[in-house]
């Protein structure tokens, strides 16, 4: 992957920068792209700025699949672009031959920007660099000046900045995540996570494993972190696992000192119950080390197939 990034830098054929504005619709998000004309040597300067930074940052890192619930230190998370939330809508906007003029853009509406680079000496490929962006408040609340000769004059035009920070980039149909929180904001994962939860509620309620299930889910949705964890245990079918193993719950609660109430063969949730302890229990994070037999609360678990 680093070698491919070096090719992007050295075999660059064309660079385009576009601002994105998100247009909210009832069932989806649409994006409008605004072309940013770059004068003289600016495209190459921007290309070198962001690629030098990315190459330095990712060199030596191992790639691991994107996990919404944990971030492994020293790893680079990635996933196919076909699995990225809203990717098709965003890609269509930034690669369209038609873009709105930046002169028509209200800078307060900027959702983010993309830098598209076409590269390759033999066959032309595409790399796109994404950044979540809001117009800096310091620029809105400042008097901007430029020096002409020995005199400072007020600058009335909008000021925009491009730095070396990139939040995600796509290469060979794989999207690499450099800043997880900003990546999730850019591609609007919060609404996607909430949709997974709300569409699963009725099915999960039928399992009848948590008393006051609606209140439990509502409190999870008040926290981005808990929402991510709830999505993970839904997609991993951990509620079904809980149902099958309810007879083991009390011993796990006792052994790992979890603040979880159990009555009538199900978990009882009330406002005094820590959501995090219930999530910890359901996602199977209470484990015993095979080597030292100590009890641990694991950040993530993976089933090891028997050989």
C-alpha positions as CSV (number, residue, x, y, z in Angstrom):
1,X,0.0,0.0,0.0
2,X,2.9,2.4,0.8
3,X,4.4,1.6,-2.6
4,X,1.1,2.5,-4.3
5,X,1.0,5.8,-2.4
6,X,4.4,6.6,-3.7
7,X,3.1,5.9,-7.2
8,X,0.3,8.3,-6.6
9,X,2.8,11.0,-5.7
10,X,5.3,10.3,-8.5
11,X,3.0,9.4,-11.3
12,X,0.3,12.0,-10.7
13,X,-1.5,13.0,-13.9
14,X,-4.3,15.2,-12.7
15,X,-5.5,16.7,-9.4
16,X,-8.9,18.1,-8.5
17,X,-10.2,19.4,-5.2
18,X,-13.9,19.6,-4.4
19,X,-15.9,20.8,-1.4
20,X,-18.9,18.8,-0.4
21,X,-22.2,20.0,0.9
22,X,-24.6,17.4,2.4
23,X,-28.3,17.6,1.5
24,X,-30.4,15.8,3.9
25,X,-33.3,13.7,2.6
26,X,-35.9,11.7,4.6
27,X,-34.3,8.3,3.8
28,X,-30.8,9.1,2.6
29,X,-28.2,11.8,2.2
30,X,-27.2,13.4,-1.1
31,X,-24.1,15.4,-1.7
32,X,-23.3,18.4,-3.9
33,X,-19.7,19.0,-5.0
34,X,-18.2,22.4,-5.6
35,X,-15.1,22.6,-7.8
36,X,-12.1,24.4,-6.3
37,X,-10.0,25.9,-9.1
38,X,-6.3,25.7,-8.0
39,X,-3.8,28.1,-9.6
40,X,-0.3,27.5,-10.8
41,X,1.7,25.0,-8.8
42,X,-0.8,24.7,-5.9
43,X,-2.1,21.2,-7.0
44,X,1.3,19.7,-6.8
45,X,2.1,21.4,-3.5
46,X,-1.1,20.1,-2.0
47,X,-0.4,16.6,-3.4
48,X,3.1,16.5,-1.9
49,X,1.8,18.0,1.4
50,X,-0.8,15.3,2.1
51,X,1.0,12.3,0.6
52,X,4.3,12.9,2.4
53,X,2.3,13.0,5.7
54,X,0.2,9.9,4.9
55,X,3.2,7.8,3.8
56,X,5.1,8.7,6.9
57,X,2.0,7.9,9.1
58,X,1.1,4.5,7.6
59,X,4.6,3.1,6.9
60,X,5.1,-0.1,8.9
61,X,1.4,-0.3,10.0
62,X,-0.5,-3.6,9.5
63,X,-4.0,-3.3,8.0
64,X,-6.9,-4.8,10.0
65,X,-10.6,-4.9,9.2
66,X,-12.7,-1.9,10.3
67,X,-14.2,-2.5,13.7
68,X,-16.8,0.0,14.9
69,X,-16.3,-0.8,18.6
70,X,-12.5,-0.7,19.2
71,X,-9.4,0.9,17.7
72,X,-6.2,-1.1,17.9
73,X,-3.1,1.0,18.5
74,X,-0.5,0.7,15.8
75,X,-2.9,-0.7,13.2
76,X,-4.5,0.8,10.1
77,X,-8.2,0.0,9.7
78,X,-9.6,-0.6,6.3
79,X,-12.6,-1.9,4.4
80,X,-13.8,-2.3,0.8
81,X,-15.3,0.8,-0.6
82,X,-18.5,-1.2,-1.3
83,X,-19.0,-1.6,2.5
84,X,-18.5,2.1,3.3
85,X,-21.6,4.0,4.4
86,X,-22.7,6.6,1.8
87,X,-19.6,6.0,-0.3
88,X,-21.4,5.6,-3.6
89,X,-23.3,8.9,-3.1
90,X,-20.1,10.8,-2.2
91,X,-18.0,9.2,-4.9
92,X,-20.6,10.0,-7.5
93,X,-20.6,13.7,-6.4
94,X,-16.8,14.2,-6.4
95,X,-16.1,12.3,-9.6
96,X,-18.9,13.8,-11.7
97,X,-17.9,15.8,-14.7
98,X,-20.3,18.5,-13.5
99,X,-19.7,20.4,-10.3
100,X,-21.1,23.6,-8.9
101,X,-19.0,26.7,-9.0
102,X,-17.2,27.5,-5.7
103,X,-18.4,31.1,-6.1
104,X,-21.9,29.8,-5.3
105,X,-20.8,28.0,-2.1
106,X,-21.9,29.2,1.3
107,X,-18.8,28.2,3.4
108,X,-20.9,27.6,6.5
109,X,-22.5,24.6,4.6
110,X,-19.2,22.8,3.9
111,X,-19.4,19.1,5.0
112,X,-15.9,18.3,4.0
113,X,-13.5,18.2,1.0
114,X,-12.0,15.6,-1.3
115,X,-8.8,15.6,-3.3
116,X,-9.0,13.4,-6.3
117,X,-5.8,12.3,-7.9
118,X,-5.5,10.4,-11.2
119,X,-2.2,8.6,-11.5
120,X,-0.3,6.0,-13.4
121,X,2.2,5.8,-16.3
122,X,0.7,2.8,-18.0
123,X,-3.0,2.6,-16.9
124,X,-4.6,5.5,-15.1
125,X,-6.0,4.8,-11.6
126,X,-7.8,6.9,-9.1
127,X,-7.0,7.8,-5.4
128,X,-9.3,10.0,-3.3
129,X,-8.5,11.7,-0.1
130,X,-11.3,12.7,2.3
131,X,-11.4,15.2,5.1
132,X,-14.3,16.3,7.4
133,X,-14.1,20.0,7.5
134,X,-15.9,23.0,9.0
135,X,-15.1,26.6,8.1
136,X,-12.8,27.7,11.0
137,X,-14.6,29.8,13.5
138,X,-11.5,31.9,14.1
139,X,-11.7,33.1,10.5
140,X,-15.4,33.9,10.8
141,X,-14.8,36.1,13.9
142,X,-11.6,37.8,12.7
143,X,-10.7,40.8,10.6
144,X,-8.5,39.3,7.9
145,X,-5.7,41.4,6.4
146,X,-3.2,41.2,3.6
147,X,-0.1,43.3,3.2
148,X,0.4,45.4,0.1
149,X,3.7,47.2,0.1
150,X,4.1,48.4,3.7
151,X,0.3,48.7,4.4
152,X,-2.1,46.1,5.7
153,X,-5.5,46.1,3.9
154,X,-8.7,44.3,4.9
155,X,-9.2,41.1,3.0
156,X,-12.8,40.7,2.0
157,X,-12.7,37.4,0.2
158,X,-13.2,34.0,1.9
159,X,-10.0,32.3,3.2
160,X,-9.7,28.6,2.9
161,X,-7.0,26.3,4.2
162,X,-5.6,22.9,3.3
163,X,-3.3,21.1,5.7
164,X,-1.5,17.8,5.8
165,X,-4.3,16.1,7.8
166,X,-6.3,13.5,6.0
167,X,-9.1,11.4,7.6
168,X,-9.4,8.6,5.1
169,X,-8.4,7.7,1.6
170,X,-9.4,5.2,-1.1
171,X,-6.9,3.2,-3.1
172,X,-7.6,0.2,-5.4
173,X,-11.2,0.0,-4.1
174,X,-10.1,-0.2,-0.4
175,X,-10.7,2.7,2.0
176,X,-8.1,3.3,4.7
177,X,-9.0,5.1,7.9
178,X,-6.6,7.6,9.4
179,X,-8.9,9.2,11.9
180,X,-11.8,7.0,12.9
181,X,-14.0,9.6,14.5
182,X,-13.8,12.0,11.6
183,X,-14.2,9.1,9.1
184,X,-17.5,8.1,10.8
185,X,-18.7,11.7,10.8
186,X,-17.7,12.3,7.1
187,X,-19.5,9.2,5.9
188,X,-22.4,9.8,8.4
189,X,-22.1,6.5,10.3
190,X,-24.0,7.7,13.4
191,X,-27.4,7.7,11.5
192,X,-26.4,4.3,9.9
193,X,-25.7,2.8,13.3
194,X,-28.9,4.1,14.7
195,X,-30.8,2.7,11.8
196,X,-29.4,-0.8,12.4
197,X,-30.6,-0.5,16.0
198,X,-34.1,0.8,15.4
199,X,-34.7,-1.8,12.6
200,X,-33.7,-4.6,15.0
201,X,-35.6,-3.5,18.1
202,X,-38.8,-5.5,17.5
203,X,-37.0,-8.7,16.6
204,X,-34.8,-8.4,19.7
205,X,-37.7,-7.7,22.0
206,X,-39.2,-11.0,21.0
207,X,-36.2,-12.7,22.5
208,X,-37.4,-11.3,25.9
209,X,-33.9,-11.3,27.5
210,X,-34.0,-7.7,29.0
211,X,-36.9,-6.2,31.0
212,X,-37.5,-2.5,29.9
213,X,-35.7,-3.2,26.7
214,X,-36.9,0.1,25.0
215,X,-35.4,2.2,27.8
216,X,-32.2,0.2,27.6
217,X,-31.9,0.8,23.9
218,X,-32.9,4.5,24.2
219,X,-30.0,5.1,26.7
220,X,-27.6,3.3,24.4
221,X,-28.6,5.6,21.6
222,X,-27.7,8.6,23.7
223,X,-24.0,7.7,23.5
224,X,-22.1,7.2,20.2
225,X,-19.8,4.7,21.9
226,X,-22.6,2.6,23.4
227,X,-24.4,2.8,20.1
228,X,-21.4,1.3,18.3
229,X,-21.1,-1.5,20.8
230,X,-24.8,-2.2,20.5
231,X,-24.5,-2.5,16.8
232,X,-21.6,-4.9,17.1
233,X,-23.5,-7.2,19.5
234,X,-26.6,-7.1,17.2
235,X,-24.6,-8.0,14.1
236,X,-22.7,-10.7,15.9
237,X,-26.0,-12.1,17.2
238,X,-24.9,-11.8,20.8
239,X,-28.5,-11.4,22.0
240,X,-29.3,-14.8,20.6
241,X,-26.2,-16.1,22.4
242,X,-27.5,-14.5,25.6
243,X,-30.9,-16.2,25.2
244,X,-29.3,-19.7,24.8
245,X,-27.0,-19.2,27.8
246,X,-29.2,-17.3,30.2
247,X,-28.5,-20.0,32.8
248,X,-24.9,-18.9,33.0
249,X,-25.6,-15.2,33.4
250,X,-25.7,-15.1,37.2
251,X,-22.4,-16.9,37.7
252,X,-20.7,-14.5,35.2
253,X,-22.2,-11.5,37.0
254,X,-20.9,-12.8,40.3
255,X,-17.5,-13.8,39.1
256,X,-16.8,-10.5,37.3
257,X,-18.6,-8.2,39.8
258,X,-20.9,-6.8,37.2
259,X,-23.8,-4.5,38.3
260,X,-26.5,-6.5,36.5
261,X,-29.8,-7.6,37.9
262,X,-31.3,-10.9,37.0
263,X,-34.9,-11.8,37.8
264,X,-37.3,-14.4,36.3
265,X,-34.8,-15.6,33.8
266,X,-33.9,-12.3,32.2
267,X,-31.9,-9.1,32.8
268,X,-33.8,-6.3,34.6
269,X,-32.8,-2.8,33.4
270,X,-33.7,0.3,35.3
271,X,-32.3,3.8,35.5
272,X,-29.8,2.7,38.2
273,X,-28.4,-0.1,36.0
274,X,-25.1,0.7,34.2
275,X,-25.6,0.2,30.5
276,X,-21.9,-0.5,30.0
277,X,-22.0,-3.6,32.4
278,X,-24.9,-5.1,30.5
279,X,-23.2,-4.5,27.2
280,X,-20.0,-6.0,28.6
281,X,-21.9,-9.1,29.6
282,X,-23.7,-9.6,26.3
283,X,-20.8,-9.1,24.0
284,X,-18.8,-11.8,25.8
285,X,-16.1,-9.6,27.1
286,X,-15.8,-11.4,30.4
287,X,-13.0,-13.9,29.8
288,X,-10.5,-16.1,31.6
289,X,-6.9,-16.1,30.4
290,X,-5.8,-19.5,29.2
291,X,-2.3,-19.0,30.5
292,X,-2.7,-17.5,33.9
293,X,-6.4,-18.3,34.6
294,X,-6.9,-14.6,35.6
295,X,-10.2,-12.9,34.9
296,X,-10.2,-10.1,32.2
297,X,-12.6,-7.7,30.6
298,X,-11.6,-7.9,26.9
299,X,-11.9,-5.0,24.5
300,X,-12.7,-7.5,21.8
301,X,-13.1,-11.2,21.4
302,X,-12.7,-13.7,18.5
303,X,-13.8,-17.3,18.4
304,X,-10.9,-19.6,17.8
305,X,-11.9,-22.6,15.7
306,X,-10.9,-26.0,17.0
307,X,-8.0,-27.7,15.1
